[in-house]
């Protein structure tokens, strides 16, 4: 069967119904329920009499026959002459027809003369031994079956494979046998190096003799590390699609339960199943939920369920040979918190790092997702890739999908450039708030704020070019934004480039100061980013003339002990004061530089802000028109 794109197995759903914990319980409950309803139905058609009324009917010769047991007396009344008796007030509960015999029942009491009175009246009577199994069944077994049925239902909802609480230690891994029609490496783009690494795993599973004849051993485990959305899970699905072997998929959080020992039992069960179906692949997603470093997991107990589960995983990974055909893939975006014993060679031998794609990678990713939608010929994927620096693969996929949805909402037959622009703006700044109404002063403040950012970016040689300015509110707190388009992907930044970026961040606040003589709360995010940038320049990049080339990492790693958490600084208090003073001095110097620039360009600042108040959004062409119109 093929592996669906959403990672779920259609066949597993049917197997869950077939092997689930529902049908045995319900097949037992149905006859019990029928017997119970039958007893209720029969008892509702039999009149219940007090024992005294029964004796009156016996003495009047109206009892035809009775059946005696230890607890009750069941009998039939004669229809002849019954009408007169039924009219008496004491026999109102006898709702019988006068044309046929009437059945009744009464509770037997201790009466030694009953047998002689029956003989004297010529009443036919028989004794009956009543087997209490039915009542015991209804009283004891039926509640147990109901309890088991409810426990099976709750277990199913909790995700247990068979739906029984007794299977709590069974592995929850979903097993796929992928075919050539499922996800393959052709669906993965922008991470060619990682694909090459995993293709070797696939080749070993297909042709193991090629490697074994030279004495080579395939890595036992492959750890895929990367930021969220970079394609870790997609790579694992592609490996499953290409290898064509059983693929066990499970999340790290599915091992750990509130019951002690359950996680370790599930690890044992998973590896036992994998050994039976070798060659195969085990994929553990979000490994950090299971493999967190022992002793620093935030628990004050030295040994807990999570550590026990991790220990079992370490034992199992060392318990089979690499040429046994069981390969473990794992993915995480937090490798720094994993236990060192899990990362050593012999367990996860190979580490594959996935970074956010570069310009060429983004082009390839966009091309893969663009195949599924109808794009207008005017759409240039190279331009989109340039505008989406820092986007991960999942972000780009969502971008194309949002643009397609927007084009369909507008009734178009293809995705056009303006749909792409709106999708980018929505992903960067949030949904446009068309109903949010700002007063005149707030709108003017936002206009000057964004104009200040844009002008500083234009007059700093190392700043990225402005591609769009908007004062339309978006998202939760963004009242406007200035979008810059990087000319190329950068992996190294010089001090001069960082200082220019710092000036751009302060451009909005300084513009508010010059125009209104006051500042607003809208500068909070700019100041936070500026302060963080300067702190990194001083403490990590060695760009401080006073502090020199030393690196000060701030609060060092937490020293976790069994009783307390303490922070340890790698520098003295005097050095900390010098760092604070250097940060303040750098921000003050940037403030002075930005103030001088905006004072010189004040006419241009006013013209750009007034244009924004009228048009609300300016693209690159609109900004160039304002720059040409006002002399600088």
C-alpha positions as CSV (number, residue, x, y, z in Angstrom):
1,X,0.0,0.0,0.0
2,X,1.1,3.5,-0.6
3,X,2.0,6.1,2.0
4,X,-0.5,8.9,2.0
5,X,0.8,12.5,1.9
6,X,-0.7,13.3,5.3
7,X,1.2,10.5,6.9
8,X,-1.8,8.3,7.8
9,X,-2.4,4.8,6.7
10,X,-5.9,4.0,5.3
11,X,-5.4,0.3,5.8
12,X,-4.4,0.8,9.4
13,X,-7.8,2.3,10.0
14,X,-9.6,-0.8,8.7
15,X,-7.3,-3.1,10.7
16,X,-8.1,-1.0,13.8
17,X,-11.8,-1.7,13.4
18,X,-11.2,-5.4,12.7
19,X,-8.7,-6.0,15.6
20,X,-10.1,-3.4,17.9
21,X,-11.6,-4.0,21.3
22,X,-15.2,-3.4,20.4
23,X,-16.8,-6.4,18.7
24,X,-16.2,-9.1,21.4
25,X,-17.7,-7.0,24.1
26,X,-20.7,-6.0,22.0
27,X,-21.4,-9.5,20.9
28,X,-21.6,-10.5,24.6
29,X,-23.6,-7.5,25.6
30,X,-26.3,-8.1,23.0
31,X,-27.7,-11.5,24.3
32,X,-27.4,-10.2,27.9
33,X,-29.4,-7.2,27.0
34,X,-32.0,-9.3,25.2
35,X,-32.4,-11.6,28.2
36,X,-32.8,-8.6,30.4
37,X,-35.4,-7.0,28.2
38,X,-37.3,-10.3,27.9
39,X,-37.5,-10.7,31.7
40,X,-38.8,-7.1,31.9
41,X,-41.3,-7.7,29.2
42,X,-42.7,-10.9,30.7
43,X,-42.8,-9.5,34.2
44,X,-44.8,-6.5,33.0
45,X,-47.6,-8.8,31.8
46,X,-47.9,-10.7,35.1
47,X,-49.9,-9.1,38.0
48,X,-48.1,-8.9,41.3
49,X,-50.4,-9.7,44.3
50,X,-49.9,-9.3,48.0
51,X,-49.9,-12.7,49.7
52,X,-53.1,-11.9,51.6
53,X,-55.1,-11.4,48.3
54,X,-53.6,-14.6,47.0
55,X,-55.1,-16.5,50.1
56,X,-58.5,-14.8,49.5
57,X,-58.5,-16.0,45.9
58,X,-57.4,-19.5,47.0
59,X,-60.2,-19.8,49.6
60,X,-62.7,-18.5,46.9
61,X,-61.7,-21.3,44.6
62,X,-60.4,-19.0,41.9
63,X,-56.8,-20.4,41.7
64,X,-56.4,-22.9,38.9
65,X,-52.7,-23.9,39.3
66,X,-49.5,-22.6,40.9
67,X,-45.8,-23.1,40.7
68,X,-43.8,-22.9,43.9
69,X,-40.1,-22.1,44.4
70,X,-38.1,-20.8,47.3
71,X,-38.9,-17.2,46.8
72,X,-42.1,-16.7,44.7
73,X,-45.5,-18.3,43.9
74,X,-46.6,-18.0,40.2
75,X,-50.1,-19.1,39.3
76,X,-53.1,-18.8,37.0
77,X,-56.6,-17.7,38.0
78,X,-59.7,-19.3,36.7
79,X,-61.6,-17.1,34.2
80,X,-65.0,-18.4,35.4
81,X,-66.5,-15.9,37.8
82,X,-63.5,-13.7,37.8
83,X,-65.4,-10.6,36.8
84,X,-67.1,-10.1,40.2
85,X,-63.8,-10.5,42.0
86,X,-62.0,-8.0,39.7
87,X,-64.5,-5.4,40.6
88,X,-63.4,-5.4,44.2
89,X,-61.1,-2.4,45.2
90,X,-58.5,-4.7,46.7
91,X,-57.9,-6.4,43.3
92,X,-57.5,-3.3,41.2
93,X,-53.9,-4.4,40.3
94,X,-55.3,-7.4,38.4
95,X,-55.7,-6.1,34.9
96,X,-56.9,-9.3,33.3
97,X,-59.5,-10.2,30.7
98,X,-62.5,-12.2,32.0
99,X,-62.5,-14.3,28.8
100,X,-59.1,-16.0,29.5
101,X,-57.1,-17.2,32.5
102,X,-55.1,-14.5,34.3
103,X,-51.5,-15.0,35.5
104,X,-50.3,-13.6,38.8
105,X,-47.2,-13.8,41.0
106,X,-46.7,-13.2,44.7
107,X,-43.8,-13.3,47.2
108,X,-43.9,-16.6,49.2
109,X,-44.0,-16.3,52.9
110,X,-43.7,-18.9,55.6
111,X,-47.1,-20.7,55.6
112,X,-47.1,-24.3,56.9
113,X,-50.8,-24.8,56.0
114,X,-50.4,-23.8,52.4
115,X,-50.0,-27.3,50.9
116,X,-53.0,-28.7,52.8
117,X,-55.2,-25.7,51.6
118,X,-54.1,-26.3,48.0
119,X,-55.0,-30.0,48.3
120,X,-58.4,-29.1,49.9
121,X,-59.2,-26.7,47.1
122,X,-58.1,-29.1,44.3
123,X,-55.4,-26.8,43.0
124,X,-52.8,-28.3,40.9
125,X,-49.3,-27.3,42.2
126,X,-45.8,-28.1,41.3
127,X,-42.4,-27.3,42.9
128,X,-39.6,-25.7,40.9
129,X,-35.9,-25.4,41.5
130,X,-34.9,-21.9,40.3
131,X,-31.3,-21.6,39.0
132,X,-29.9,-18.2,40.1
133,X,-27.4,-18.0,37.2
134,X,-29.5,-15.4,35.2
135,X,-29.8,-13.0,38.1
136,X,-26.1,-13.5,39.0
137,X,-25.2,-12.9,35.4
138,X,-27.2,-9.7,35.3
139,X,-26.0,-8.5,38.7
140,X,-22.3,-9.3,38.4
141,X,-21.1,-10.1,34.9
142,X,-23.1,-7.4,33.0
143,X,-21.5,-4.5,35.0
144,X,-18.0,-6.1,34.3
145,X,-18.7,-6.3,30.6
146,X,-19.9,-2.7,30.6
147,X,-16.8,-1.6,32.4
148,X,-14.6,-3.5,29.9
149,X,-16.5,-1.9,27.0
150,X,-16.0,1.6,28.4
151,X,-12.3,1.0,29.2
152,X,-11.9,-0.2,25.6
153,X,-13.5,2.9,24.3
154,X,-11.3,5.2,26.4
155,X,-8.2,3.3,25.4
156,X,-9.1,3.7,21.8
157,X,-9.5,7.4,22.2
158,X,-6.2,7.5,24.0
159,X,-4.6,6.0,20.9
160,X,-3.9,2.5,22.0
161,X,-3.6,0.1,19.1
162,X,-6.1,-2.6,20.1
163,X,-8.3,-0.6,22.4
164,X,-7.6,-2.5,25.6
165,X,-6.0,-1.1,28.8
166,X,-4.0,-4.4,29.0
167,X,-2.2,-3.3,25.9
168,X,-0.8,-0.1,27.4
169,X,2.7,-1.4,27.0
170,X,2.3,-2.1,23.3
171,X,4.1,0.1,20.8
172,X,1.9,2.8,19.1
173,X,4.1,2.9,16.0
174,X,2.2,3.1,12.7
175,X,3.6,0.7,10.2
176,X,3.7,1.6,6.5
177,X,4.9,-0.3,3.5
178,X,5.4,2.4,0.9
179,X,5.3,1.8,-2.8
180,X,6.9,3.8,-5.7
181,X,3.7,5.9,-6.0
182,X,4.3,7.6,-2.6
183,X,6.5,10.4,-1.6
184,X,10.0,10.1,-3.1
185,X,13.1,12.2,-3.2
186,X,11.7,14.0,-6.2
187,X,9.3,15.7,-3.8
188,X,12.2,17.0,-1.7
189,X,14.0,20.1,-2.9
190,X,16.5,22.6,-1.6
191,X,18.4,20.2,0.7
192,X,20.5,18.2,-1.8
193,X,23.3,17.3,0.6
194,X,20.8,15.7,3.1
195,X,19.2,13.8,0.2
196,X,22.6,12.4,-0.8
197,X,23.2,11.2,2.8
198,X,19.9,9.4,3.0
199,X,20.1,7.9,-0.5
200,X,23.0,5.9,0.9
201,X,20.7,4.4,3.5
202,X,18.2,3.5,0.8
203,X,20.9,1.9,-1.3
204,X,22.0,-0.2,1.6
205,X,18.5,-1.5,2.2
206,X,18.1,-2.3,-1.4
207,X,21.5,-3.8,-2.1
208,X,23.2,-4.6,1.2
209,X,25.8,-6.9,-0.4
210,X,27.4,-3.9,-2.2
211,X,28.6,-2.6,1.2
212,X,29.0,-5.9,3.2
213,X,31.5,-7.4,0.7
214,X,34.0,-4.6,1.6
215,X,33.3,-5.0,5.3
216,X,31.3,-1.7,5.6
217,X,28.6,-1.3,8.1
218,X,25.7,1.0,7.6
219,X,25.1,3.5,10.4
220,X,22.7,2.2,13.0
221,X,21.0,5.6,13.5
222,X,20.7,8.8,11.5
223,X,19.7,12.0,13.4
224,X,18.1,14.7,11.3
225,X,18.5,18.1,12.9
226,X,17.0,21.4,11.7
227,X,14.7,24.3,12.5
228,X,10.9,23.7,12.3
229,X,9.7,23.5,8.8
230,X,13.0,22.7,7.1
231,X,11.8,19.2,5.9
232,X,12.9,16.7,8.5
233,X,9.7,14.6,8.5
234,X,9.4,15.0,4.7
235,X,12.8,13.5,4.3
236,X,11.8,10.5,6.5
237,X,8.7,10.0,4.3
238,X,10.8,10.1,1.2
239,X,13.2,7.5,2.6
240,X,10.1,5.3,3.3
241,X,8.9,5.8,-0.3
242,X,12.2,5.1,-1.9
243,X,13.3,2.1,0.2
244,X,10.1,0.1,-0.1
245,X,10.6,-1.6,3.3
246,X,8.4,-1.6,6.4
247,X,8.5,1.9,8.0
248,X,7.7,2.3,11.7
249,X,6.7,5.9,12.5
250,X,6.2,7.1,16.0
251,X,6.5,10.3,18.0
252,X,8.8,10.6,20.9
253,X,6.0,11.8,23.2
254,X,4.0,8.6,22.5
255,X,6.5,6.5,24.6
256,X,6.1,8.4,27.9
257,X,2.9,7.8,30.0
258,X,1.8,8.4,33.5
259,X,2.3,4.7,34.4
260,X,5.8,3.7,35.4
261,X,7.4,1.3,33.1
262,X,5.0,1.8,30.2
263,X,7.5,3.8,28.1
264,X,10.3,1.2,28.4
265,X,7.8,-1.6,27.6
266,X,6.8,0.3,24.4
267,X,10.4,0.7,23.4
268,X,11.0,-3.1,23.8
269,X,7.9,-3.9,21.9
270,X,8.8,-1.5,19.0
271,X,12.2,-3.0,18.5
272,X,10.9,-6.6,18.8
273,X,8.4,-5.8,16.0
274,X,11.2,-4.2,13.9
275,X,13.4,-7.3,14.3
276,X,10.6,-9.5,13.0
277,X,10.1,-7.3,9.9
278,X,13.8,-6.5,9.1
279,X,15.0,-5.0,6.9
280,X,13.0,-2.0,8.0
281,X,13.2,1.6,9.2
282,X,12.2,3.1,12.6
283,X,11.4,6.8,12.5
284,X,11.1,8.7,15.8
285,X,9.8,12.2,15.3
286,X,10.5,14.9,18.0
287,X,13.2,12.9,19.6
288,X,13.8,15.6,22.2
289,X,10.5,14.5,24.0
290,X,12.1,11.2,24.7
291,X,15.9,11.8,24.6
292,X,16.2,14.8,26.9
293,X,19.5,14.7,28.9
294,X,19.2,12.8,32.1
295,X,19.5,14.7,35.3
296,X,18.6,18.1,33.7
297,X,15.0,17.5,32.7
298,X,13.5,19.7,35.3
299,X,12.7,16.9,37.7
300,X,14.0,16.9,41.2
301,X,13.9,13.1,41.3
302,X,17.1,11.4,40.2
303,X,15.2,8.7,38.3
304,X,11.8,9.1,36.6
305,X,9.7,7.5,33.9
306,X,11.3,9.6,31.1
307,X,14.8,8.5,32.1
308,X,13.7,4.9,32.4
309,X,12.3,5.0,28.8
310,X,15.5,6.7,27.6
311,X,17.7,4.0,29.2
312,X,15.7,1.3,27.5
313,X,16.1,3.1,24.2
314,X,19.9,3.2,24.7
315,X,20.0,-0.5,25.5
316,X,17.9,-1.4,22.5
317,X,20.0,0.6,20.1
318,X,23.1,-1.2,21.4
319,X,21.4,-4.5,21.3
320,X,21.4,-5.3,17.6
321,X,24.0,-5.3,14.9
322,X,24.2,-2.7,12.2
323,X,23.9,-5.3,9.5
324,X,20.6,-6.7,11.0
325,X,18.7,-4.4,8.7
326,X,17.0,-2.2,11.3
327,X,17.9,1.5,10.7
328,X,16.7,4.2,13.1
329,X,15.9,7.7,11.8
330,X,15.1,10.4,14.3
331,X,14.3,14.1,13.9
332,X,14.6,17.0,16.3
333,X,14.9,20.8,16.3
334,X,16.5,20.9,19.8
335,X,19.7,18.8,19.6
336,X,21.3,20.8,22.4
337,X,19.1,19.2,25.0
338,X,19.6,15.6,23.9
339,X,21.5,13.1,26.1
340,X,25.2,12.7,25.1
341,X,24.9,9.0,25.3
342,X,22.3,9.1,22.6
343,X,24.4,11.1,20.2
344,X,27.6,9.0,20.4
345,X,28.8,6.8,17.5
346,X,27.3,3.4,17.7
347,X,23.8,4.8,18.3
348,X,23.2,7.8,16.1
349,X,26.3,7.5,14.0
350,X,25.4,10.1,11.4
351,X,24.0,13.6,12.0
352,X,22.3,15.5,9.2
353,X,21.8,19.2,9.7
354,X,19.1,21.0,7.7
355,X,19.4,24.7,7.5
356,X,17.0,27.2,6.0
357,X,17.3,27.1,2.2
358,X,19.4,29.6,0.4
359,X,18.3,31.5,-2.7
360,X,18.7,28.6,-5.1
361,X,17.1,26.2,-2.6
362,X,14.1,28.5,-2.3
363,X,13.7,28.5,-6.1
364,X,13.7,24.7,-6.2
365,X,11.2,24.4,-3.4
366,X,8.9,27.0,-5.0
367,X,9.1,25.1,-8.3
368,X,8.1,21.9,-6.6
369,X,5.0,23.4,-5.0
370,X,4.2,25.6,-8.0
371,X,3.5,22.4,-10.0
372,X,0.4,21.8,-8.0
373,X,-1.2,25.2,-8.7
374,X,-2.0,27.3,-11.9
375,X,0.5,30.1,-12.0
376,X,0.2,33.1,-14.2
377,X,3.1,33.6,-16.7
378,X,3.8,37.0,-15.0
379,X,4.8,35.2,-11.7
380,X,8.6,35.1,-11.4
381,X,9.7,32.4,-8.9
382,X,13.2,34.0,-8.8
383,X,11.8,37.2,-7.5
384,X,9.6,35.4,-4.9
385,X,12.7,33.5,-3.8
386,X,14.6,36.7,-3.3
387,X,11.8,38.3,-1.3
388,X,11.5,35.3,1.0
389,X,14.9,35.2,2.7
390,X,14.8,33.2,5.9
391,X,11.7,31.2,4.8
392,X,11.8,27.5,5.5
393,X,10.4,24.9,3.2
394,X,7.1,24.7,5.1
395,X,6.8,28.5,4.9
396,X,7.2,28.4,1.1
397,X,4.7,25.7,0.7
398,X,2.2,27.7,2.8
399,X,3.0,30.8,0.8
400,X,2.0,29.1,-2.5
401,X,-1.1,27.6,-1.0
402,X,-2.3,30.9,0.5
403,X,-1.7,32.6,-2.8
404,X,-3.8,30.0,-4.6
405,X,-6.6,30.3,-2.0
406,X,-6.6,34.1,-2.4
407,X,-6.8,33.8,-6.2
408,X,-9.7,31.4,-6.0
409,X,-11.4,33.7,-3.5
410,X,-11.1,36.5,-6.1
411,X,-12.5,34.4,-8.9
412,X,-9.3,34.2,-10.9
413,X,-8.2,31.3,-13.1
414,X,-4.5,31.6,-12.1
415,X,-2.3,32.9,-9.4
416,X,-1.0,36.3,-10.3
417,X,1.8,38.4,-8.8
418,X,-0.5,40.5,-6.6
419,X,-1.8,37.3,-5.0
420,X,1.8,36.3,-4.2
421,X,2.5,39.8,-2.8
422,X,-0.5,39.6,-0.5
423,X,0.4,36.1,0.6
424,X,4.0,37.2,1.5
425,X,2.6,40.2,3.4
426,X,0.2,38.0,5.3
427,X,2.9,35.5,6.2
428,X,5.4,38.2,7.3
429,X,3.1,40.7,9.0
430,X,-0.1,38.9,9.5
431,X,-3.7,39.2,8.3
432,X,-4.7,42.6,7.1
433,X,-7.1,44.3,9.6
434,X,-9.5,46.1,7.3
435,X,-12.0,46.9,10.1
436,X,-9.4,48.4,12.5
437,X,-9.9,52.2,12.5
438,X,-7.1,54.4,13.8
439,X,-7.6,58.1,14.7
440,X,-5.8,60.8,12.7
441,X,-2.9,61.3,15.1
442,X,-2.2,57.5,15.4
443,X,-2.2,57.1,11.6
444,X,0.1,60.1,11.2
445,X,2.4,58.7,13.8
446,X,2.6,55.3,12.1
447,X,3.2,57.0,8.7
448,X,6.2,59.0,10.0
449,X,7.5,56.0,11.9
450,X,7.6,53.8,8.8
451,X,8.9,56.7,6.7
452,X,11.8,57.0,9.1
453,X,12.7,53.4,8.7
454,X,12.5,53.6,4.9
455,X,14.6,56.7,4.6
456,X,17.4,55.5,6.8
457,X,17.5,52.2,4.9
458,X,17.8,54.2,1.6
459,X,20.7,56.4,2.8
460,X,22.8,53.7,4.5
461,X,25.1,52.0,2.0
462,X,25.0,48.5,3.6
463,X,21.3,48.3,4.4
464,X,18.9,46.2,2.3
465,X,16.8,48.0,-0.3
466,X,13.2,48.8,0.7
467,X,10.7,46.9,-1.4
468,X,7.4,47.9,0.3
469,X,6.0,50.3,2.9
470,X,2.6,50.0,4.4
471,X,0.6,51.7,7.2
472,X,-2.3,49.2,7.0
473,X,-2.6,47.3,10.3
474,X,-1.8,43.6,10.2
475,X,-1.7,40.8,12.6
476,X,-2.1,41.4,16.3
477,X,0.0,44.4,17.0
478,X,1.6,45.5,13.7
479,X,0.2,48.9,12.8
480,X,2.5,49.2,9.8
481,X,5.7,47.7,8.4
482,X,8.7,48.4,6.1
483,X,9.8,45.4,4.0
484,X,13.3,45.2,2.8
485,X,14.5,43.0,0.0
486,X,18.0,41.5,0.4
487,X,20.1,41.5,-2.7
488,X,21.7,38.2,-1.8
489,X,21.9,35.6,0.9
490,X,24.5,36.6,3.5
491,X,26.3,34.3,5.9
492,X,28.7,36.9,7.3
493,X,28.1,40.4,8.4
494,X,30.7,43.1,9.0
495,X,30.6,45.6,11.7
496,X,29.7,48.4,9.3
497,X,26.8,46.4,8.0
498,X,25.5,45.7,11.5
499,X,25.7,49.4,12.4
500,X,23.7,50.3,9.3
501,X,21.0,47.8,10.3
502,X,21.1,49.3,13.8
503,X,20.4,52.7,12.3
504,X,17.4,51.4,10.4
505,X,15.9,49.9,13.5
506,X,16.1,53.3,15.3
507,X,14.8,55.3,12.3
508,X,11.2,55.0,13.3
509,X,11.7,56.2,16.9
510,X,13.9,59.2,15.9
511,X,11.3,60.2,13.3
512,X,8.6,60.4,16.0
513,X,10.9,62.4,18.2
514,X,11.7,65.0,15.5
515,X,8.1,65.4,14.2
516,X,6.0,65.1,17.4
517,X,8.5,65.8,20.2
518,X,7.3,62.6,21.8
519,X,7.6,58.8,21.3
520,X,4.9,56.1,21.2
521,X,4.8,52.5,22.4
522,X,5.1,51.3,18.8
523,X,8.9,51.4,19.1
524,X,9.1,48.5,21.6
525,X,10.0,45.8,19.1
526,X,12.5,48.0,17.3
527,X,14.3,48.8,20.6
528,X,14.3,45.1,21.6
529,X,15.9,44.1,18.3
530,X,18.4,46.9,18.5
531,X,19.5,46.1,22.0
532,X,19.9,42.4,21.2
533,X,22.0,43.3,18.2
534,X,24.3,45.6,20.1
535,X,24.6,43.1,23.0
536,X,25.8,40.4,20.5
537,X,28.2,42.8,18.9
538,X,29.8,43.6,22.3
539,X,29.6,40.2,24.1
540,X,30.0,37.7,21.3
541,X,31.5,39.3,18.1
542,X,34.4,41.2,19.8
543,X,33.3,44.5,18.2
544,X,33.8,46.6,21.3
545,X,36.9,48.8,21.4
546,X,36.8,49.0,25.2
547,X,36.3,45.3,26.0
548,X,38.5,44.1,23.3
549,X,38.5,40.6,21.7
550,X,37.1,38.6,24.5
551,X,33.8,36.8,24.2
552,X,31.3,37.1,27.0
553,X,28.4,34.7,26.6
554,X,26.3,36.2,29.4
555,X,24.6,33.7,31.7
556,X,26.3,30.4,31.1
557,X,24.6,27.1,30.9
558,X,22.5,26.3,33.9
559,X,24.2,24.2,36.5
560,X,21.5,21.7,37.4
561,X,21.7,20.0,40.7
562,X,19.4,17.7,42.5
563,X,18.1,20.6,44.7
564,X,18.5,23.9,43.0
565,X,19.1,25.7,39.7
566,X,21.7,28.4,39.7
567,X,23.1,30.7,37.0
568,X,26.9,31.1,36.6
569,X,28.4,34.0,34.9
570,X,31.7,33.7,33.2
571,X,32.7,37.3,33.9
572,X,32.9,39.7,36.9
573,X,30.4,42.3,38.0
574,X,32.7,45.0,36.9
575,X,32.8,43.5,33.4
576,X,29.0,43.3,33.4
577,X,28.9,47.0,34.2
578,X,31.3,47.7,31.3
579,X,29.1,45.7,29.0
580,X,26.0,47.7,29.9
581,X,27.9,50.9,29.5
582,X,29.2,49.9,26.1
583,X,25.7,48.9,24.9
584,X,24.3,52.2,26.0
585,X,27.1,54.1,24.3
586,X,26.5,52.2,21.0
587,X,22.8,52.9,21.1
588,X,23.4,56.6,21.8
589,X,25.9,57.0,18.9
590,X,23.4,55.3,16.6
591,X,20.7,57.7,17.8
592,X,22.9,60.7,17.0
593,X,23.7,59.4,13.5
594,X,20.0,58.7,12.7
595,X,19.0,62.1,14.1
596,X,21.5,64.0,11.8
597,X,20.3,62.1,8.7
598,X,16.6,62.7,9.3
599,X,17.2,66.4,10.1
600,X,19.0,66.7,6.7
601,X,16.2,64.8,4.9
602,X,13.3,66.4,6.8
603,X,11.5,67.6,3.6
604,X,11.8,64.1,2.2
605,X,10.5,62.6,5.4
606,X,7.4,64.8,5.4
607,X,6.7,64.1,1.7
608,X,7.0,60.3,2.2
609,X,4.8,60.4,5.3
610,X,2.1,62.4,3.5
611,X,2.2,60.1,0.5
612,X,1.7,57.1,2.9
613,X,-1.3,58.8,4.6
614,X,-2.9,59.1,1.2
615,X,-2.0,55.8,-0.5
616,X,-1.4,53.7,2.7
617,X,0.9,51.4,0.7
618,X,3.9,52.1,-1.4
619,X,5.9,49.7,-3.5
620,X,9.4,50.2,-4.8
621,X,8.2,52.2,-7.8
622,X,6.2,54.5,-5.6
623,X,9.1,55.1,-3.2
624,X,11.4,56.0,-6.2
625,X,8.8,58.5,-7.4
626,X,8.8,60.3,-4.0
627,X,12.6,60.3,-3.9
628,X,12.8,61.8,-7.4
629,X,10.1,64.4,-6.7
630,X,11.7,65.9,-3.5
631,X,15.3,67.2,-3.9
632,X,17.7,65.7,-1.4
